[in-house]
Each structure stands twice: as C-alpha cells, then as structure tokens.
Amino acid sequence: MPSANAATARWQSVEINAYNRVVTVKVMTIDALWYSVAHSKLVRLVVVRGFRATPKTTCWSAPT
C-alpha cells in the first residue's frame, strides 16, 4: 500500500551532479502501484528536496 510505504520512507542525503555542479540533496524513494500509468507493474517514485530547480532542470546523474 503506497500510503504505508510513504509513512515508513526515510530521507537520505545524496550527492548529485546537476549541470556540472555537485550538490547534496535529500531523496526519498517510494515503490508503488500506479494502475492508470503502469497497470500492475511497480513504479519507483523519487522525491528530491534541497535543489533549486529551473524550468530546464530535467535530468541528474550520480557522481562516479
């Protein structure tokens, strides 16, 4: 059940590379069933907090 999953999810600090700038953000992942989008397939939602987004911010990668 997504609401139970969200209630137990925890924020984690992660470094990301966004447009040649490494920043630390908080992320939370939640696995859920989203029937109208993926039918019976599991979908992973990633919520990001602590990054000032712009209209062009669409893709990040984890630093290696």
Number of C-alpha atoms within 10 A of each C-alpha: 8 11 10 9 13 14 9 8 14 12 13 13 13 13 16 18 15 17 10 8 9 13 13 14 16 15 17 15 16 19 15 17 16 14 11 7 9 10 10 11 11 12 15 12 11 10 11 15 14 11 13 7 10 7 5 6 11 8 8 11 11 10 12 6
